[in-house]
Amino acid sequence: MTIEQRTWWGLIRHLLDRYDEMLRLGHDAEVRRELQEREDVIMLMLFGEAMGLPNPASYYTLELYPALLESYHEWHRRMGMERSPLDHIRCC
């Protein structure tokens, strides 16, 4: 390969990489938003029982409490609750 070919292919590869990055940019935000919504639903399902909402799968969700307890503070802030609605979970 000559120097001209190497730089030409390098330029094309660079442009294609930037184009791919541009296309992915809008979708990354959508994917993050969708994952956030799913996490919110899971948190509501887990901690909703403590707030008085019935949870038919409470036995199966017990294993998830320790894993999601750390993100509980962020979740209740995102849901618009100034303080934790649960008496036995103090995070604020």
C-alpha positions, 0 to 999 in steps of 0.5 A, spaced: 500 500 500 502 506 498 502 512 503 496 515 499 492 509 499 493 508 507 491 515 508 485 515 504 482 508 507 484 511 514 480 517 512 474 513 510 474 509 516 475 515 520 468 518 517 465 511 517 466 511 525 464 518 526 457 516 522 456 510 526 457 514 532 452 519 530 447 514 529 448 511 535 448 517 539 440 518 539 439 511 540 443 511 547 439 516 550 433 512 548 436 506 551 438 509 557 431 512 558 428 505 557 433 502 562 431 507 567 424 506 566 424 499 567 428 500 574 423 504 576 418 499 575 422 494 579 423 498 585 416 500 585 414 492 585 419 491 590 418 497 595 411 498 593 409 492 598 412 496 604 408 502 602 401 498 602 401 496 594 400 488 594 405 484 591 403 477 588 411 475 587 413 478 594 416 471 595 420 471 589 423 478 589 426 477 596 433 476 593 433 482 590 432 487 596 440 487 598 442 488 591 437 494 589 437 497 596 443 502 595 439 505 589 433 506 593 435 513 595 436 515 587 429 512 586 425 515 591 428 522 589 426 521 582 419 519 583 419 526 587 419 524 594 423 528 598 424 523 604 424 516 604 416 514 605 418 507 608 419 508 616 424 502 616 429 505 611 432 511 613 437 514 607 436 521 607 
